[in-house]
Amino acid sequence: MVKGVTRQVILVKSPDPRLFEQAIFLVREEALNRPGVSQEQVIAQARAAANDYLKRSRIWNERERGLTGWLWAVLGASCASLVWLLGFILL
């Protein structure tokens, strides 16, 4: 069932389409009714939020890739040491 609610929406196109095509922001009803707040300021804040998300996700992905390599190296060294130690104890 569809409810008849009207909301103001801001669509921000992505500068990097590999992550997402566009971001959708639902604007609070009272946001544009505040004194001294223009539509341009609301749009600028939406763009800043989308850009901030992109920056944080890129940093996280770079950290994750580096951590994954170190994690596999430590896991491999630990397994090799465990096998060597068990072989030494059992023989």
TIVONU-866519 format. One record per atom (N, C-alpha, C, O): x, y, z. Coordinates in steps of 0.001 Angstrom, whole numbers, plus 500000, padded with zeros to 6 digits. Layout:
N
XYZ/...
// end
This chain:
91
500838498837500000/500000500000500000/500894501241500000/501881501300500733/500554502204499197/501316503433499087/500616504510499901/499408504712499778/501372505183500716/500822506247501549/501051507581500850/502108507783500253/500118508464500907/500223509746500217/500997510774501012/500404511650501642/502305510677500989/503153511625501700/504071512292500688/504702511621499871/504138513590500746/505008514334499850/506244514764500613/506141515368501681/507409514458500072/508673514829500701/509526515575499679/509452515312498479/510329516502500170/511286517168499291/512556516339499278/513033515880500316/513091516158498087/514238515280497892/515327516036497149/515049516836496255/516580515769497536/517735516297496801/518494515105496243/518849514187496983/518742515117494940/519534514076494288/520909514646493988/521023515683493336/521952513976494459/523326514400494216/523982513338493349/524112512186493761/524390513721492159/525067512775491263/526476512505491776/527140513398492302/526917511273491619/528212510853492140/529343511267491206/529236511091489992/530432511817491759/531589512093490916/532342510813490560/533132510804489616/532105509731491309/532755508448491061/531681507389490867/531228506805491852/531253507116489628/530121506215489400/530420504750489720/529517503917489636/531659504412490084/531945503024490458/531281502669491785/530945501507492015/531087503658492663/530505503388493973/528986503483493960/528302502573494427/528461504569493431/527018504726493324/526711505755492256/527562506573491908/525491505712491735/525086506636490684/524691507990491254/525090509040490749/523893507940492322/523435509182492924/523070508936494378/522758507814494777/523114509989495148/522698509931496543/521367510658496672/521153511695496044/520489510117497479/519173510708497674/519079511198499114/519247510420500053/518812512485499284/518656513083500599/517216513527500760/516677514237499910/516592513107501856/515241513562502188/515384514801503061/516000514754504125/514816515894502606/514951517176503297/513891517280504385/512718516995504143/514301517687505580/513341517911506664/512410519053506265/512813519995505581/511185518951506699/510197519964506345/510587521340506864/510378522346506185/511153521388508064/511482522686508660/512826523241508175/513177524371508513/513577522470507394/514914522911506981/514857524170506117/515647525093506315/513945524209505180/513880525358504276/513077526513504862/513104527622504328/512367526263505950/511577527319506578/512374528125507604/511880529129508118/513583527701507904/514409528422508873/514895529731508265/515211529785507076/514956530778509070/515459532053508536/516952531958508222/517726531398508998/517336532503507095/518746532537506707/519237531284506021/520427531186505719/518359530307505758/518752529073505074/518173529099503671/516960529186503483/519063529021502688/518606529042501294/518669527638500701/519273526732501273/518044527483499567/518081526195498877/519508525841498470/519894524672498497/520283526843498099/521665526603497694/522488526061498864/523343525196498673/522232526567500075/522960526079501250/522598524630501555/523466523841501926/521335524276501403/520902522906501652/521534521963500627/522003520881500979/521546522374499368/522159521561498313/523664521436498544/524229520358498366/524308522521498935/525753522471499210/526053521519500366/527043520789500324/525210521520501394/525423520610502520/525225519161502082/525957518282502537/524265518896501221/524044517539500715/525239517072499895/525678515930500028/525764517947499051/526953517590498264/528157517338499164/528926516406498928/528322518169500199/529436517990501129/529313516654501862/530314515970502073/528099516283502247/527893515003502930/528223513835502004/528840512859502433/527820513925500744/528119512858499786/529619512764499535/530166511663499474/530287513903499388/531744513892499176/532473513352500391/533460512628500250/531997513696501592/532613513185502819/532479511673502896/533413510985503308/531332511157502506/531125509709502485/532104509047501520/532700508021501849/532273509624500335/533201509050499361/534621509035499888/535337508049499716/535041510129500536/536404510195501078/536607509142502151/537626508452502158/535636509009503070/535772508028504153/535770506612503610/536517505772504111/534957506316502606/534906504954502085/536190504616501335/536627503466501364/536798505576500672/538065505320499990/539177505041500991/539973504125500787/539245505813502065/540265505597503094/540069504235503734/541041503512503953/538816503868504041/538543502586504668/538937501448503736/539533500468504184/538617501555502446/538964500501501498/540471500350501372/540967499229501257/541208501453501390/542663501364501318/543225500711502575/544135499887502481/542706501060503746/543157500435504990/542821498958504998/543627498135505432/541632498619504519/541201497226504525/542090496378503635/542438495255504002/542462496891502478/543346496140501585/544699495901502224/545244494802502129/545250496922502879/546543496765503534/546464495809504705/547373495005504911/545397495881505471/545217495009506618/545040493566506171/545533492650506830/544359493356505084/544130491999504611/545439491317504251/545622490140504562/546352492026503604/547652491447503261/548446491066504498/549014489976504568/548485491960505471/549198491667506723/548538490522507473/549222489684508059/547230490485507456/546505489425508147/546832488062507543/547069487099508273/546846487978506228/547194486712505576/548646486320505847/548941485137506019/549540487281505886/550955486982506163/551122486428507571/551828485440507772/550481487058508539/550581486588509927/549929485216510082/550462484346510771/548779485024509445/548100483735509513/548947482623508891/549037481528509448/549558482894507757/550414481900507106/551643481565507943/552016480399508066/552271482590508518/553446482350509362/553060481559510610/553803480682511049/551903481871511175/551440481149512367/551161479686512054/551539478802512823/550507479428510939/550219478043510550/551497477264510280/551624476112510696/552433477879509595/553697477208509312/554454476911510608/555035475835510751/554451477837511532/555117477620512820/554428476520513612/555096475704514247/553108476489513583/552359475471514299/552639474086513727/552833473134514482/552661473965512414/552958472682511774/554377472241512125/554594471068512427/555330473141512092/556717472804512427/556816472358513888/557494471377514194/556139473079514791/556178472746516202/555520471399516483/556048470617517274/554390471110515859/553735469822516039/554589468682515472/554657467603516061/555225468921514350/556111467929513780/557310467663514679/557753466520514795/557827468674515298/558969468540516199/558569467783517467/559329466946517952/557395468067517998/556930467422519232/556558465955518970/556889465088519779/555895465671517886/555443464308517593/556576463391517167/556466462176517332/557625463911516643/558732463045516206/559729462948517272/560741462266517111/
// end
